[in-house]
Amino acid sequence: MPASERITQLLDPGTFVEGCADLQTSDPLQFNDGRPYTEVIRAEQKKTGLHEAVVVGQGLLNGIRVVLGVMDSGFIGGSMGSVVGERITRAIEEATAQRLPLVIVTSSSGARMHEGILSLMQMAKVAAAISRHYAANGFYLSVLTNPSIGGIAGFAFLGDIVLSEPRAQIGFVGPRVLAQVANIRMPDGVQTSEFALQHGFIDRIVHRRDQRNEIAQILRYVGAR
């Protein structure tokens, strides 16, 4: 589901206000694998209508004001580069400053190779922002969708409550990477939301049609208004 549709599905009509839209991706490594990275970004922007692989902002969810981040796997696999990490970090910091609940919907294949270590650094930066959010008694609800693989697991599983959609692929190292790099074959069904629920890694599996009401109920339970 594209980020725009996900936002429409979760938030009350006409209430979403996007943030950090001015942050644009640069090309710190002059990466080129047959096409310059800047050309890849422009092509993805044209294809998806997005500036980057995450959209952040504020809106009302069944009348409750939240800070929302929604990743879009249609944009370079939803990979997390420096701008994606910065947008998510700023959204977390906004939730902390305004004492608002934070909801992040992940849909990503992991770190973005085009930005090398600058991409990998985003995992620590986002996790540190979440830690500060918790230190200020903030609430964070994570929603895992298909796929939620790789570096984003570093913050996706840090939620006070972690939800997932049915049959979503979730985990840290994807099965193809394990097979190619370490020659390890994962049993069928291991990196799924059902397996994660059975083994206590997530709290509940919720179909997308029920997520707005489910999330609103959880937010009211923890005192959000």
N, CA, C and O of each residue as an XYZ file, in Angstrom:
900
protein
N       0.837     -1.191      0.000
C       0.000      0.000      0.000
C       0.876      1.247      0.000
O       1.722      1.388      0.884
N       0.707      2.151     -0.953
C       1.500      3.384     -0.968
C       1.298      4.203      0.300
O       0.264      4.098      0.960
N       2.286      5.011      0.631
C       2.222      5.803      1.855
C       0.991      6.704      1.882
O       0.368      6.871      2.931
N       0.636      7.282      0.741
C      -0.514      8.190      0.706
C      -1.805      7.459      1.062
O      -2.647      7.997      1.781
N      -1.962      6.244      0.565
C      -3.159      5.462      0.892
C      -3.157      5.038      2.353
O      -4.202      5.016      3.004
N      -1.985      4.702      2.860
C      -1.890      4.302      4.262
C      -2.279      5.459      5.174
O      -2.984      5.258      6.163
N      -1.830      6.658      4.852
C      -2.180      7.830      5.654
C      -3.684      8.065      5.616
O      -4.299      8.342      6.645
N      -4.277      7.954      4.428
C      -5.726      8.117      4.289
C      -6.478      7.068      5.083
O      -7.518      7.355      5.674
N      -5.947      5.843      5.097
C      -6.588      4.746      5.813
C      -6.551      4.963      7.326
O      -7.508      4.627      8.023
N      -5.444      5.526      7.838
C      -5.269      5.627      9.283
C      -5.832      6.910      9.883
O      -6.369      6.888     10.990
N      -5.718      8.026      9.170
C      -6.043      9.314      9.770
C      -7.409      9.834      9.341
O      -7.937      9.471      8.290
N      -7.959     10.691     10.184
C      -9.232     11.325      9.869
C      -9.054     12.214      8.635
O      -8.004     12.832      8.459
N     -10.073     12.277      7.789
C      -9.946     13.009      6.521
C      -9.541     14.469      6.717
O     -10.094     15.174      7.561
N      -8.567     14.906      5.921
C      -8.174     16.302      5.895
C      -7.362     16.782      7.079
O      -7.157     17.986      7.230
N      -6.889     15.866      7.932
C      -6.184     16.320      9.132
C      -4.665     16.189      9.041
O      -3.954     16.703      9.904
N      -4.160     15.515      8.020
C      -2.719     15.274      7.965
C      -1.979     16.510      7.472
O      -2.337     17.105      6.456
N      -0.938     16.883      8.216
C      -0.048     17.981      7.841
C       1.358     17.407      7.760
O       1.912     16.977      8.771
N       1.937     17.397      6.566
C       3.253     16.793      6.375
C       4.351     17.668      6.969
O       4.260     18.896      6.968
N       5.380     17.014      7.470
C       6.551     17.717      7.989
C       7.810     17.296      7.249
O       7.826     16.261      6.583
N       8.838     18.076      7.360
C      10.174     17.776      6.808
C      10.166     17.555      5.299
O      11.058     16.888      4.776
N       9.193     18.093      4.599
C       9.108     17.860      3.158
C      10.246     18.523      2.402
O      10.515     18.176      1.253
N      10.922     19.484      3.045
C      11.994     20.206      2.366
C      13.318     19.440      2.382
O      14.262     19.836      1.699
N      13.400     18.361      3.144
C      14.646     17.596      3.209
C      14.815     16.769      1.943
O      13.974     15.925      1.632
N      15.882     17.004      1.224
C      16.111     16.334     -0.045
C      17.391     15.503      0.000
O      18.350     15.861      0.683
N      17.394     14.409     -0.722
C      18.534     13.508     -0.745
C      19.677     14.073     -1.583
O      19.465     14.591     -2.679
N      20.893     13.963     -1.046
C      22.086     14.337     -1.796
C      22.791     13.055     -2.259
O      22.238     11.961     -2.145
N      23.986     13.196     -2.768
C      24.744     12.043     -3.263
C      26.123     12.054     -2.614
O      27.114     12.353     -3.281
N      26.203     11.730     -1.311
C      27.453     11.915     -0.572
C      28.607     11.054     -1.064
O      29.767     11.433     -0.902
N      28.309      9.892     -1.667
C      29.368      8.975     -2.097
C      29.610      8.997     -3.598
O      30.458      8.263     -4.105
N      28.865      9.839     -4.310
C      28.948      9.838     -5.778
C      28.762      8.413     -6.315
O      29.514      7.939     -7.166
N      27.736      7.758     -5.787
C      27.499      6.345     -6.089
C      26.996      6.179     -7.525
O      26.142      6.929     -7.997
N      27.554      5.173     -8.202
C      27.149      4.904     -9.576
C      27.310      3.415     -9.854
O      28.424      2.893     -9.865
N      26.187      2.736    -10.076
C      26.239      1.318    -10.439
C      25.695      1.114    -11.854
O      24.994      0.142    -12.133
N      26.030      2.041    -12.724
C      25.498      2.054    -14.080
C      24.631      3.265    -14.315
O      24.495      3.743    -15.441
N      24.030      3.770    -13.214
C      23.281      5.020    -13.224
C      23.701      5.830    -12.015
O      23.825      5.263    -10.929
N      23.926      7.127    -12.148
C      24.236      7.939    -10.972
C      23.087      7.869     -9.963
O      21.918      7.769    -10.334
N      23.447      7.924     -8.696
C      22.448      7.875     -7.628
C      21.431      8.998     -7.765
O      20.243      8.790     -7.522
N      21.881     10.170     -8.149
C      20.950     11.289     -8.318
C      19.903     10.975     -9.387
O      18.747     11.382     -9.267
N      20.305     10.261    -10.416
C      19.358      9.870    -11.466
C      18.370      8.839    -10.949
O      17.190      8.878    -11.297
N      18.843      7.917    -10.121
C      17.961      6.917     -9.507
C      16.896      7.610     -8.658
O      15.716      7.270     -8.732
N      17.321      8.578     -7.856
C      16.382      9.306     -6.995
C      15.321     10.017     -7.834
O      14.132      9.931     -7.529
N      15.739     10.710     -8.876
C      14.777     11.429     -9.720
C      13.780     10.468    -10.358
O      12.593     10.779    -10.452
N      14.249      9.312    -10.794
C      13.359      8.323    -11.408
C      12.348      7.794    -10.394
O      11.175      7.606    -10.719
N      12.803      7.556     -9.167
C      11.903      7.058     -8.133
C      10.878      8.120     -7.737
O       9.717      7.802     -7.478
N      11.306      9.365     -7.690
C      10.377     10.453     -7.367
C       9.285     10.571     -8.426
O       8.112     10.777     -8.114
N       9.693     10.436     -9.672
C       8.717     10.510    -10.760
C       7.762      9.325    -10.715
O       6.563      9.486    -10.943
N       8.283      8.134    -10.421
C       7.471      6.919    -10.403
C       6.461      6.915     -9.262
O       5.317      6.501     -9.449
N       6.875      7.373     -8.082
C       6.043      7.242     -6.886
C       5.300      8.519     -6.509
O       4.303      8.467     -5.789
N       5.783      9.671     -6.996
C       5.202     10.936     -6.564
C       5.671     11.356     -5.186
O       5.147     12.317     -4.623
N       6.655     10.652     -4.627
C       7.204     10.964     -3.313
C       8.569     11.614     -3.458
O       9.241     11.450     -4.477
N       8.980     12.362     -2.421
C      10.337     12.901     -2.389
C      11.315     11.856     -1.867
O      12.474     11.815     -2.281
N      10.833     11.001     -0.945
C      11.690      9.987     -0.343
C      10.834      8.808      0.136
O       9.619      8.779     -0.064
N      11.501      7.837      0.774
C      10.832      6.575      1.111
C      10.053      6.625      2.418
O       9.578      5.593      2.891
N       9.915      7.804      3.006
C       9.082      7.942      4.197
C       8.379      9.293      4.149
O       8.925     10.283      3.663
N       7.157      9.307      4.666
C       6.378     10.537      4.825
C       6.082     10.685      6.311
O       5.616      9.740      6.948
N       6.348     11.862      6.867
C       6.094     12.098      8.288
C       5.237     13.348      8.448
O       5.215     14.223      7.582
N       4.537     13.410      9.569
C       3.711     14.579      9.843
C       2.801     14.339     11.033
O       3.009     13.414     11.818
N       1.788     15.191     11.155
C       0.819     15.086     12.244
C      -0.590     14.993     11.681
O      -0.865     15.448     10.570
N      -1.471     14.398     12.464
C      -2.872     14.323     12.081
C      -3.694     13.740     13.211
O      -3.172     13.420     14.279
N      -4.982     13.605     12.962
C      -5.891     13.029     13.950
C      -6.242     11.603     13.564
O      -6.604     11.322     12.422
N      -6.130     10.716     14.528
C      -6.498      9.310     14.352
C      -7.686      9.038     15.263
O      -7.536      8.896     16.476
N      -8.862      8.969     14.665
C     -10.104      8.877     15.445
C     -10.155      9.969     16.513
O     -10.539      9.731     17.658
N      -9.756     11.171     16.102
C      -9.826     12.322     16.998
C      -8.627     12.506     17.896
O      -8.560     13.501     18.617
N      -7.674     11.587     17.885
C      -6.483     11.669     18.734
C      -5.320     12.205     17.906
O      -4.989     11.646     16.860
N      -4.700     13.288     18.374
C      -3.567     13.835     17.624
C      -2.346     12.952     17.804
O      -1.973     12.602     18.924
N      -1.727     12.596     16.679
C      -0.542     11.745     16.698
C       0.507     12.307     15.757
O       0.197     13.063     14.836
N       1.740     11.931     16.002
C       2.812     12.111     15.026
C       2.944     10.788     14.286
O       3.097      9.733     14.902
N       2.884     10.853     12.962
C       2.836      9.640     12.148
C       3.989      9.618     11.153
O       4.287     10.621     10.505
N       4.629      8.465     11.042
C       5.610      8.226      9.996
C       5.201      7.000      9.212
O       4.886      5.965      9.800
N       5.201      7.097      7.888
C       4.792      5.974      7.031
C       5.859      5.751      5.978
O       6.137      6.636      5.168
N       6.455      4.570      5.989
C       7.445      4.213      4.976
C       6.743      3.638      3.752
O       5.641      3.099      3.847
N       7.401      3.761      2.600
C       6.827      3.298      1.335
C       7.859      2.434      0.619
O       8.877      2.940      0.148
N       7.596      1.120      0.537
C       8.553      0.203     -0.076
C       8.621      0.358     -1.587
O       9.475     -0.253     -2.231
N       7.736      1.166     -2.166
C       7.783      1.429     -3.593
C       8.916      2.348     -3.996
O       9.245      2.444     -5.178
N       9.524      3.032     -3.024
C      10.616      3.973     -3.289
C      11.932      3.311     -2.901
O      12.294      3.270     -1.726
N      12.646      2.791     -3.904
C      13.913      2.059     -3.693
C      13.757      1.048     -2.563
O      14.596      0.968     -1.666
N      12.685      0.285     -2.616
C      12.467     -0.764     -1.627
C      12.199     -0.256     -0.230
O      12.299     -1.017      0.733
N      11.856      1.032     -0.096
C      11.660      1.596      1.235
C      12.953      1.691      2.017
O      12.928      1.807      3.242
N      14.081      1.644      1.331
C      15.384      1.622      2.008
C      15.629      2.925      2.763
O      15.144      3.991      2.383
N      16.399      2.801      3.848
C      16.635      3.940      4.733
C      17.988      4.570      4.452
O      19.032      4.020      4.804
N      17.953      5.730      3.814
C      19.138      6.542      3.635
C      19.161      7.658      4.661
O      18.386      7.638      5.617
N      20.032      8.623      4.478
C      20.206      9.680      5.468
C      18.967     10.557      5.614
O      18.648     10.986      6.723
N      18.266     10.829      4.520
C      17.068     11.666      4.609
C      15.924     10.916      5.283
O      15.184     11.498      6.076
N      15.776      9.635      4.975
C      14.750      8.834      5.642
C      15.009      8.817      7.148
O      14.093      9.027      7.944
N      16.261      8.565      7.533
C      16.593      8.549      8.953
C      16.376      9.887      9.620
O      15.900      9.951     10.754
N      16.725     10.971      8.917
C      16.556     12.314      9.480
C      15.083     12.668      9.630
O      14.682     13.253     10.635
N      14.277     12.313      8.633
C      12.837     12.598      8.741
C      12.214     11.857      9.917
O      11.438     12.434     10.679
N      12.550     10.588     10.065
C      11.985      9.809     11.174
C      12.465     10.363     12.504
O      11.683     10.474     13.448
N      13.743     10.711     12.589
C      14.286     11.268     13.833
C      13.587     12.570     14.206
O      13.223     12.774     15.364
N      13.402     13.449     13.225
C      12.723     14.716     13.521
C      11.264     14.494     13.938
O      10.739     15.215     14.787
N      10.620     13.495     13.338
C       9.247     13.183     13.738
C       9.208     12.715     15.195
O       8.333     13.124     15.958
N      10.146     11.869     15.570
C      10.221     11.408     16.953
C      10.455     12.579     17.897
O       9.805     12.684     18.936
N      11.374     13.449     17.539
C      11.679     14.598     18.391
C      10.482     15.534     18.508
O      10.269     16.142     19.557
N       9.699     15.651     17.436
C       8.482     16.469     17.492
C       7.465     15.846     18.439
O       6.822     16.551     19.217
N       7.320     14.529     18.374
C       6.406     13.835     19.287
C       6.847     14.035     20.733
O       6.017     14.235     21.620
N       8.154     13.981     20.965
C       8.677     14.179     22.324
C       8.407     15.600     22.801
O       7.933     15.804     23.919
N       8.707     16.578     21.961
C       8.555     17.985     22.348
C       7.100     18.342     22.619
O       6.808     19.100     23.544
N       6.185     17.800     21.817
C       4.767     18.143     21.963
C       3.999     17.152     22.840
O       2.792     17.295     23.039
N       4.704     16.154     23.359
C       4.086     15.127     24.216
C       2.924     14.438     23.500
O       1.838     14.262     24.053
N       3.192     14.058     22.256
C       2.196     13.366     21.446
C       2.606     11.910     21.246
O       3.798     11.602     21.220
N       1.630     11.010     21.103
C       1.978      9.623     20.779
C       2.575      9.530     19.385
O       2.221     10.294     18.487
N       3.475      8.592     19.224
C       4.195      8.379     17.971
C       3.748      7.057     17.357
O       3.717      6.029     18.033
N       3.401      7.090     16.071
C       3.036      5.882     15.329
C       3.914      5.832     14.081
O       3.914      6.768     13.282
N       4.660      4.741     13.914
C       5.491      4.562     12.727
C       5.096      3.270     12.033
O       5.072      2.201     12.642
N       4.787      3.387     10.748
C       4.436      2.227      9.920
C       5.640      1.907      9.046
O       6.049      2.729      8.226
N       6.209      0.718      9.217
C       7.406      0.354      8.466
C       7.052     -0.492      7.252
O       6.170     -1.350      7.294
N       7.765     -0.219      6.179
C       7.683     -1.013      4.946
C       8.999     -0.794      4.228
O       9.145      0.163      3.468
N       9.965     -1.684      4.468
C      11.327     -1.394      4.046
C      12.136     -2.665      3.855
O      11.886     -3.687      4.493
N      13.116     -2.575      2.956
C      14.049     -3.672      2.730
C      15.359     -3.457      3.475
O      16.270     -4.277      3.353
N      15.479     -2.373      4.246
C      16.666     -2.164      5.062
C      17.445     -0.915      4.694
O      16.885      0.048      4.168
N      18.747     -0.938      4.975
C      19.613      0.210      4.712
C      19.841      0.384      3.214
O      19.754     -0.573      2.445
N      20.134      1.622      2.812
C      20.315      1.934      1.395
C      21.795      1.902      1.025
O      22.579      2.729      1.492
N      22.165      0.948      0.189
C      23.577      0.736     -0.149
C      24.187      1.952     -0.837
O      25.398      2.156     -0.757
N      23.381      2.756     -1.505
C      23.891      3.910     -2.234
C      24.570      4.933     -1.311
O      25.349      5.767     -1.773
N      24.274      4.867     -0.007
C      24.823      5.849      0.927
C      25.766      5.224      1.950
O      26.239      5.911      2.855
N      26.042      3.935      1.815
C      27.054      3.281      2.630
C      26.853      3.469      4.120
O      25.745      3.310      4.631
N      27.941      3.812      4.825
C      27.908      3.933      6.281
C      26.968      5.042      6.734
O      26.439      4.983      7.844
N      26.751      6.057      5.890
C      25.820      7.128      6.254
C      24.402      6.585      6.395
O      23.606      7.097      7.183
N      24.099      5.552      5.631
C      22.807      4.894      5.777
C      22.757      4.077      7.063
O      21.782      4.155      7.812
N      23.798      3.298      7.321
C      23.820      2.458      8.518
C      23.754      3.290      9.798
O      23.198      2.842     10.800
N      24.316      4.489      9.769
C      24.291      5.364     10.949
C      22.880      5.739     11.364
O      22.640      6.063     12.526
N      21.943      5.697     10.422
C      20.577      6.131     10.738
C      19.906      5.225     11.764
O      19.055      5.682     12.527
N      20.278      3.947     11.792
C      19.680      3.023     12.759
C      19.957      3.492     14.179
O      19.055      3.545     15.016
N      21.217      3.831     14.441
C      21.585      4.294     15.786
C      20.937      5.634     16.105
O      20.496      5.862     17.232
N      20.877      6.530     15.105
C      20.301      7.857     15.336
C      18.823      7.772     15.684
O      18.357      8.433     16.612
N      18.091      6.959     14.937
C      16.658      6.803     15.201
C      16.434      6.131     16.547
O      15.565      6.552     17.311
N      17.208      5.091     16.844
C      17.058      4.392     18.125
C      17.353      5.324     19.298
O      16.688      5.251     20.332
N      18.349      6.200     19.141
C      18.662      7.158     20.203
C      17.515      8.144     20.415
O      17.204      8.506     21.550
N      16.889      8.576     19.322
C      15.745      9.493     19.448
C      14.577      8.808     20.157
O      13.882      9.434     20.956
N      14.364      7.538     19.869
C      13.301      6.795     20.548
C      13.613      6.667     22.036
O      12.720      6.777     22.876
N      14.884      6.433     22.358
C      15.282      6.350     23.764
C      14.979      7.654     24.502
O      14.504      7.629     25.638
N      15.252      8.789     23.862
C      14.943     10.080     24.483
C      13.432     10.273     24.607
O      12.952     10.863     25.575
N      12.693      9.774     23.627
C      11.226      9.849     23.679
C      10.706      9.076     24.885
O       9.808      9.542     25.586
N      11.265      7.907     25.124
C      10.852      7.108     26.283
C      11.257      7.783     27.588
O      10.506      7.755     28.563
N      12.448      8.393     27.611
C      12.917      9.067     28.821
C      11.990     10.216     29.216
O      11.906     10.584     30.388
N      11.292     10.781     28.213
C      10.335     11.860     28.459
C       8.917     11.314     28.643
O       7.943     12.064     28.571
N       8.810      9.997     28.881
C       7.519      9.323     29.081
C       6.637      9.352     27.840
O       5.411      9.374     27.947
N       7.260      9.353     26.657
C       6.498      9.293     25.420
C       6.045      7.883     25.100
O       6.575      6.913     25.641
N       5.060      7.771     24.217
C       4.521      6.476     23.805
C       4.784      6.272     22.318
O       4.613      7.188     21.514
N       5.197      5.077     21.969
C       5.538      4.752     20.575
C       4.875      3.434     20.194
O       5.080      2.408     20.844
N       4.077      3.479     19.128
C       3.430      2.286     18.596
C       3.975      2.016     17.203
O       3.973      2.897     16.343
N       4.437      0.799     16.989
C       5.045      0.408     15.717
C       4.113     -0.537     14.971
O       3.528     -1.444     15.564
N       3.979     -0.316     13.660
C       3.166     -1.175     12.804
C       4.071     -1.743     11.710
O       4.579     -0.995     10.874
N       4.272     -3.046     11.715
C       5.122     -3.703     10.723
C       4.268     -4.184      9.559
O       3.270     -4.878      9.755
N       4.665     -3.811      8.349
C       3.963     -4.301      7.165
C       4.962     -5.066      6.299
O       6.137     -5.179      6.647
N       4.498     -5.577      5.197
C       5.337     -6.413      4.339
C       6.020     -5.583      3.248
O       5.326     -4.938      2.462
N       7.367     -5.578      3.173
C       8.307     -6.238      4.091
C       8.802     -5.265      5.153
O       8.787     -4.051      4.950
N       9.236     -5.799      6.273
C       9.934     -5.006      7.291
C      11.197     -5.781      7.647
O      11.241     -6.530      8.622
N      12.225     -5.575      6.822
C      13.439     -6.385      6.869
C      14.665     -5.479      6.973
O      14.658     -4.360      6.461
N      15.708     -5.960      7.633
C      16.991     -5.269      7.632
C      17.097     -4.221      8.719
O      16.542     -4.378      9.807
N      17.816     -3.147      8.413
C      18.176     -2.152      9.409
C      17.010     -1.502     10.123
O      17.152     -1.091     11.274
N      15.870     -1.398      9.478
C      14.739     -0.747     10.152
C      14.247     -1.568     11.340
O      13.547     -1.039     12.204
N      14.603     -2.856     11.397
C      14.244     -3.665     12.563
C      14.848     -3.081     13.830
O      14.346     -3.301     14.933
N      15.949     -2.322     13.655
C      16.596     -1.708     14.799
C      15.710     -0.730     15.547
O      15.925     -0.507     16.739
N      14.724     -0.140     14.893
C      13.776      0.718     15.608
C      12.350      0.204     15.534
O      11.530      0.554     16.382
N      12.032     -0.624     14.533
C      10.655     -1.102     14.378
C      10.207     -1.965     15.551
O       9.025     -1.984     15.897
N      11.154     -2.683     16.164
C      10.803     -3.553     17.282
C      10.938     -2.869     18.636
O      10.798     -3.520     19.671
N      11.208     -1.568     18.644
C      11.374     -0.846     19.901
C      10.067     -0.265     20.425
O      10.060      0.359     21.487
N       8.973     -0.450     19.716
C       7.707      0.140     20.142
C       7.223     -0.388     21.484
O       7.472     -1.540     21.841
N       6.517      0.484     22.234
C       5.819      0.009     23.435
C       4.857     -1.099     23.055
O       4.725     -2.103     23.756
N       4.185     -0.895     21.926
C       3.314     -1.898     21.331
C       3.759     -2.097     19.891
O       3.953     -1.129     19.156
N       3.921     -3.357     19.489
C       4.331     -3.684     18.119
C       3.230     -4.508     17.467
O       2.953     -5.635     17.878
N       2.607     -3.928     16.444
C       1.586     -4.617     15.665
C       2.172     -5.035     14.326
O       3.200     -4.511     13.895
N       1.515     -5.976     13.675
C       1.933     -6.367     12.331
C       0.716     -6.773     11.528
O      -0.308     -7.172     12.082
N       0.840     -6.668     10.225
C      -0.204     -7.169      9.343
C      -0.035     -8.673      9.147
O       1.059     -9.202      9.342
N      -1.103     -9.361      8.765
C      -0.987    -10.801      8.513
C       0.014    -11.109      7.401
O       0.091    -10.400      6.398
N       0.778    -12.183      7.604
C       1.690    -12.741      6.596
C       2.750    -11.752      6.136
O       3.258    -11.866      5.020
N       3.089    -10.789      6.977
C       4.163     -9.846      6.640
C       5.515    -10.519      6.841
O       5.693    -11.299      7.776
N       6.459    -10.220      5.969
C       7.828    -10.695      6.142
C       8.554     -9.713      7.039
O       8.711     -8.544      6.687
N       9.000    -10.182      8.203
C       9.667     -9.312      9.159
C      10.902    -10.017      9.709
O      10.918    -11.240      9.854
N      11.922     -9.244     10.010
C      13.151     -9.815     10.530
C      14.314     -8.890     10.272
O      14.131     -7.767      9.804
N      15.528     -9.364     10.579
C      16.703     -8.519     10.376
C      17.401     -8.852      9.055
O      17.479     -7.999      8.172
N      17.892    -10.038      8.913
C      18.570    -10.422      7.675
C      17.607    -11.234      6.812
O      17.078    -12.252      7.257
N      17.381    -10.786      5.587
C      16.457    -11.468      4.694
C      16.947    -12.856      4.306
O      18.152    -13.108      4.326
N      16.042    -13.761      3.953
C      16.420    -15.146      3.637
C      17.349    -15.273      2.444
O      18.206    -16.156      2.427
N      17.199    -14.406      1.439
C      18.087    -14.493      0.277
C      19.510    -14.081      0.629
O      20.473    -14.657      0.123
N      19.641    -13.077      1.504
C      20.967    -12.654      1.936
C      21.637    -13.758      2.742
O      22.817    -14.050      2.545
N      20.881    -14.372      3.651
C      21.444    -15.469      4.440
C      21.904    -16.617      3.541
O      22.954    -17.217      3.772
N      21.117    -16.909      2.528
C      21.459    -18.011      1.632
C      22.701    -17.691      0.811
O      23.557    -18.553      0.614
N      22.802    -16.455      0.333
C      23.907    -16.087     -0.546
C      25.207    -15.829      0.207
O      26.283    -16.201     -0.261
N      25.107    -15.186      1.386
C      26.303    -14.768      2.106
C      26.784    -15.846      3.082
O      27.978    -16.137      3.153
N      25.849    -16.435      3.831
C      26.232    -17.382      4.876
C      25.859    -18.825      4.550
O      26.131    -19.735      5.333
N      25.237    -19.029      3.391
C      24.809    -20.380      2.994
C      23.881    -21.010      4.030
O      23.935    -22.215      4.278
N      23.037    -20.187      4.625
C      22.064    -20.654      5.608
C      20.680    -20.619      4.988
O      20.256    -19.593      4.456
N      19.986    -21.728      5.055
C      18.629    -21.806      4.523
C      17.633    -21.729      5.671
O      17.588    -22.604      6.535
N      16.845    -20.675      5.663
C      15.847    -20.503      6.722
C      14.643    -21.397      6.466
O      14.188    -21.504      5.327
N      14.116    -22.042      7.509
C      12.886    -22.829      7.335
C      11.738    -21.941      6.873
O      11.686    -20.757      7.206
N      10.830    -22.512      6.114
C       9.671    -21.758      5.648
C       8.872    -21.214      6.832
O       8.660    -21.902      7.830
N       8.436    -19.967      6.695
C       7.555    -19.382      7.698
C       8.238    -18.748      8.883
O       7.563    -18.210      9.761
N       9.587    -18.795      8.939
C      10.275    -18.244     10.107
C      10.149    -16.731     10.163
O       9.795    -16.180     11.206
N      10.429    -16.056      9.072
C      10.404    -14.594      9.077
C       9.031    -14.079      8.665
O       8.893    -13.368      7.669
N       8.036    -14.441      9.432
C       6.671    -13.995      9.190
C       6.099    -13.415     10.471
O       6.594    -13.685     11.566
N       5.054    -12.618     10.324
C       4.413    -12.040     11.494
C       3.813    -13.120     12.387
O       3.797    -12.977     13.609
N       3.322    -14.194     11.789
C       2.721    -15.273     12.586
C       3.776    -15.944     13.464
O       3.522    -16.241     14.631
N       4.960    -16.183     12.897
C       6.054    -16.772     13.674
C       6.487    -15.819     14.783
O       6.709    -16.240     15.918
N       6.606    -14.529     14.452
C       7.024    -13.536     15.440
C       6.027    -13.443     16.589
O       6.435    -13.315     17.744
N       4.738    -13.504     16.300
C       3.723    -13.459     17.349
C       3.817    -14.697     18.237
O       3.744    -14.594     19.461
N       3.978    -15.849     17.627
C       4.060    -17.106     18.371
C       5.243    -17.106     19.341
O       5.179    -17.719     20.406
N       6.321    -16.414     18.966
C       7.528    -16.421     19.787
C       7.726    -15.127     20.580
O       8.802    -14.898     21.132
N       6.698    -14.285     20.640
C       6.720    -13.138     21.530
C       7.451    -11.909     21.045
O       7.761    -11.025     21.845
N       7.742    -11.824     19.731
C       8.459    -10.662     19.216
C       7.525     -9.501     18.892
O       7.966     -8.352     18.861
N       6.261     -9.772     18.652
C       5.275     -8.727     18.408
C       4.080     -8.974     19.322
O       3.944    -10.045     19.914
N       3.220     -7.969     19.428
C       2.102     -8.061     20.373
C       0.799     -8.535     19.750
O      -0.002     -9.207     20.401
N       0.589     -8.182     18.486
C      -0.698     -8.544     17.879
C      -0.618     -8.424     16.367
O       0.096     -7.570     15.842
N      -1.352     -9.279     15.672
C      -1.511     -9.179     14.224
C      -2.865     -8.537     13.953
O      -3.894     -9.015     14.430
N      -2.856     -7.447     13.182
C      -4.082     -6.690     12.929
C      -4.188     -6.418     11.435
O      -3.272     -5.851     10.838
N      -5.291     -6.815     10.834
C      -5.516     -6.534      9.419
C      -5.613     -5.025      9.219
O      -6.096     -4.306     10.094
N      -5.159     -4.554      8.077
C      -5.118     -3.108      7.834
C      -6.488     -2.450      7.930
O      -6.583     -1.277      8.292
N      -7.544     -3.182      7.614
C      -8.877     -2.568      7.690
C      -9.277     -2.264      9.139
O     -10.161     -1.441      9.377
N      -8.634     -2.919     10.098
C      -8.979     -2.742     11.508
C      -7.979     -1.874     12.261
O      -8.165     -1.611     13.449
N      -6.925     -1.427     11.593
C      -5.825     -0.791     12.318
C      -6.197      0.552     12.929
O      -5.762      0.859     14.039
N      -6.987      1.357     12.236
C      -7.315      2.671     12.795
C      -8.010      2.525     14.140
O      -7.608      3.156     15.118
N      -9.042      1.705     14.197
C      -9.781      1.535     15.444
C      -8.940      0.848     16.512
O      -9.021      1.196     17.690
N      -8.132     -0.129     16.102
C      -7.279     -0.841     17.057
C      -6.249      0.102     17.678
O      -6.046      0.099     18.892
N      -5.602      0.907     16.833
C      -4.601      1.842     17.335
C      -5.250      2.896     18.232
O      -4.702      3.243     19.279
N      -6.407      3.402     17.828
C      -7.111      4.401     18.641
C      -7.458      3.831     20.015
O      -7.331      4.524     21.025
N      -7.890      2.585     20.055
C      -8.233      1.948     21.327
C      -7.002      1.840     22.232
O      -7.083      2.090     23.434
N      -5.865      1.467     21.643
C      -4.625      1.361     22.410
C      -4.197      2.750     22.922
O      -3.798      2.894     24.078
N      -4.282      3.757     22.059
C      -3.879      5.103     22.464
C      -4.746      5.626     23.605
O      -4.235      6.265     24.525
N      -6.027      5.366     23.557
C      -6.911      5.807     24.638
C      -6.605      5.039     25.923
O      -6.700      5.588     27.021
N      -6.243      3.785     25.779
C      -5.912      2.968     26.944
C      -4.703      3.533     27.687
O      -4.636      3.469     28.915
N      -3.738      4.091     26.928
C      -2.535      4.636     27.587
C      -2.685      6.118     27.921
O      -1.728      6.764     28.347
N      -3.896      6.655     27.724
C      -4.168      8.013     28.158
C      -4.090      9.107     27.119
O      -4.192     10.285     27.461
N      -3.911      8.747     25.846
C      -3.873      9.757     24.799
C      -5.271     10.291     24.535
O      -6.252      9.551     24.599
N      -5.353     11.586     24.237
C      -6.657     12.205     23.975
C      -6.593     13.082     22.724
O      -7.595     13.687     22.342
